[in-house]
């Protein structure tokens, strides 16, 4: 079987499955689960979730999902991204480019799906408070909070807001 036929067969098989969740560093496609329709005002239930899945929309129509960590702060949920080796948002990661183009995302947390809108945190006070929240949840992040800014990898946070009204 030539490469093109193999690719078409693989794409068809993936389409038939409907969803392929990410796993650790391997990205996935559509997330599966029941959509939560009630508004969420307190994300503290994620405090015991070490990782969640985040699904973005690609320009070519397929969904792209990744495994991320999260932390709640002041009733909002945040997702970080570290930039090792330089680069700026959104150029460094595929899912960042997707979010910059279309901020509508879907989160899978404990088998439930949450429709959200990713908003890049640009306010320094909010950014520092969110870094502290991650430091309280994860030992690795605690170490980052103790380093001078010049010694930290480039770091962004995205707030997972309620979707915009249609």
C-alpha positions as a printed NumPy array, in Angstrom:
array([[  0.   ,   0.   ,   0.   ],
       [  1.491,   3.337,  -0.916],
       [  1.882,   6.177,   1.571],
       [ -1.077,   8.195,   0.306],
       [ -3.469,   5.253,   0.58 ],
       [ -2.166,   4.459,   4.037],
       [ -2.716,   8.085,   5.108],
       [ -6.272,   8.093,   3.706],
       [ -7.027,   4.795,   5.464],
       [ -5.687,   6.166,   8.746],
       [ -7.667,   9.402,   8.399],
       [-10.823,   7.421,   7.655],
       [-10.266,   5.161,  10.658],
       [ -9.753,   8.192,  12.903],
       [-12.931,   9.816,  11.578],
       [-14.893,   6.66 ,  12.359],
       [-13.75 ,   6.639,  15.96 ],
       [-15.25 ,  10.087,  16.545],
       [-12.748,  11.034,  19.219],
       [ -9.214,  10.366,  20.267],
       [ -8.234,  11.815,  23.601],
       [ -4.688,  13.073,  24.099],
       [ -2.352,  11.12 ,  26.34 ],
       [  0.489,  12.809,  28.203],
       [  2.573,  14.58 ,  25.516],
       [  0.711,  13.009,  22.551],
       [ -2.027,  15.312,  21.201],
       [ -5.481,  14.038,  20.341],
       [ -8.542,  15.033,  18.344],
       [-12.117,  15.459,  19.603],
       [-12.744,  15.045,  23.297],
       [-15.502,  12.778,  24.533],
       [-17.86 ,  13.156,  27.457],
       [-21.102,  14.74 ,  28.525],
       [-21.365,  18.515,  27.979],
       [-21.944,  20.452,  31.189],
       [-24.532,  23.161,  30.533],
       [-24.786,  24.698,  34.016],
       [-22.62 ,  27.799,  34.591],
       [-19.493,  27.18 ,  36.663],
       [-18.633,  29.863,  39.212],
       [-16.303,  27.814,  41.411],
       [-13.577,  25.714,  39.825],
       [-12.15 ,  24.468,  43.126],
       [-13.347,  20.956,  42.191],
       [-10.303,  20.891,  39.875],
       [ -7.942,  21.132,  42.862],
       [ -7.661,  17.33 ,  42.914],
       [ -7.214,  17.074,  39.124],
       [ -3.494,  17.001,  38.24 ],
       [ -4.232,  17.178,  34.486],
       [ -7.143,  17.96 ,  32.206],
       [ -7.658,  17.93 ,  28.433],
       [ -8.061,  21.072,  26.326],
       [ -9.533,  20.912,  22.798],
       [ -8.933,  23.664,  20.227],
       [-10.249,  24.268,  16.713],
       [ -7.829,  24.011,  13.818],
       [ -8.11 ,  26.116,  10.665],
       [ -8.658,  22.934,   8.611],
       [-11.691,  21.727,  10.57 ],
       [-10.31 ,  18.987,  12.82 ],
       [-10.143,  19.426,  16.551],
       [ -6.752,  19.352,  18.274],
       [ -6.58 ,  18.405,  21.96 ],
       [ -3.739,  18.461,  24.438],
       [ -3.099,  17.492,  28.048],
       [ -2.616,  20.502,  30.336],
       [ -2.489,  21.317,  34.033],
       [ -4.878,  23.805,  35.592],
       [ -5.424,  25.822,  38.744],
       [ -8.372,  27.744,  40.122],
       [ -8.018,  31.308,  41.382],
       [-10.758,  33.745,  42.449],
       [-13.49 ,  31.586,  40.915],
       [-11.776,  31.3  ,  37.521],
       [ -9.84 ,  28.433,  35.936],
       [ -6.397,  28.947,  34.408],
       [ -4.198,  26.915,  32.083],
       [ -0.458,  27.652,  31.754],
       [  2.105,  27.079,  29.068],
       [  5.879,  27.163,  29.438],
       [  8.16 ,  28.261,  26.605],
       [ 11.522,  26.598,  26.758],
       [ 14.065,  27.765,  24.213],
       [ 12.519,  31.131,  23.384],
       [  9.555,  32.012,  21.248],
       [  6.504,  34.168,  21.778],
       [  2.771,  33.533,  22.046],
       [  1.24 ,  32.189,  19.862],
       [  4.062,  31.052,  17.586],
       [  5.662,  28.397,  19.799],
       [  2.865,  25.802,  20.036],
       [  0.241,  24.519,  17.631],
       [ -2.576,  24.788,  20.15 ],
       [ -1.617,  28.406,  20.932],
       [ -2.01 ,  29.337,  17.267],
       [ -5.431,  27.673,  17.286],
       [ -6.515,  29.618,  20.389],
       [ -5.179,  32.917,  19.026],
       [ -7.21 ,  32.391,  15.839],
       [-10.333,  31.   ,  17.544],
       [-10.512,  31.243,  21.365],
       [-13.403,  28.764,  21.664],
       [-12.096,  25.735,  23.539],
       [-13.53 ,  22.677,  25.214],
       [-12.191,  21.267,  28.469],
       [-12.584,  17.671,  29.604],
       [-12.471,  17.354,  33.364],
       [-13.343,  14.053,  35.016],
       [-15.387,  12.888,  32.009],
       [-17.39 ,  16.121,  31.667],
       [-16.976,  18.685,  28.871],
       [-16.964,  22.437,  29.475],
       [-17.32 ,  24.935,  26.633],
       [-15.039,  27.892,  27.361],
       [-13.248,  30.853,  25.799],
       [ -9.478,  31.08 ,  26.322],
       [ -8.271,  34.563,  27.265],
       [ -4.568,  35.362,  27.478],
       [ -3.71 ,  36.906,  30.863],
       [ -1.895,  40.197,  30.297],
       [ -2.531,  42.013,  33.608],
       [  0.628,  41.683,  35.781],
       [ -1.306,  41.525,  39.074],
       [ -3.574,  38.746,  37.804],
       [ -0.579,  36.925,  36.266],
       [  1.361,  36.959,  39.566],
       [ -1.687,  35.825,  41.564],
       [ -2.247,  32.937,  39.139],
       [  1.43 ,  31.925,  39.358],
       [  1.039,  31.805,  43.141],
       [ -2.087,  29.625,  42.766],
       [ -0.128,  27.171,  40.61 ],
       [  2.674,  27.257,  43.207],
       [  0.193,  26.187,  45.895],
       [ -1.118,  23.295,  43.778],
       [  2.093,  21.891,  42.256],
       [  5.607,  21.561,  43.775],
       [  7.238,  22.265,  40.378],
       [  5.395,  25.564,  40.113],
       [  6.317,  26.419,  43.696],
       [  9.975,  26.248,  42.604],
       [  9.201,  28.575,  39.674],
       [  7.562,  31.15 ,  41.948],
       [ 10.765,  31.313,  43.998],
       [ 13.021,  32.007,  41.001],
       [ 13.719,  35.523,  39.764],
       [ 11.769,  36.304,  36.609],
       [ 14.959,  36.379,  34.513],
       [ 15.683,  32.742,  35.476],
       [ 12.209,  31.367,  34.692],
       [ 11.212,  29.952,  31.333],
       [  8.815,  32.152,  29.367],
       [  5.398,  31.511,  30.818],
       [  1.851,  32.422,  29.829],
       [ -1.514,  31.845,  31.463],
       [ -4.896,  31.567,  29.805],
       [ -8.089,  32.179,  31.74 ],
       [-10.931,  29.849,  30.787],
       [-13.894,  32.251,  30.618],
       [-17.513,  31.419,  29.903],
       [-18.184,  31.29 ,  26.161],
       [-19.198,  34.53 ,  24.476],
       [-22.916,  34.909,  23.89 ],
       [-23.905,  34.047,  20.332]])
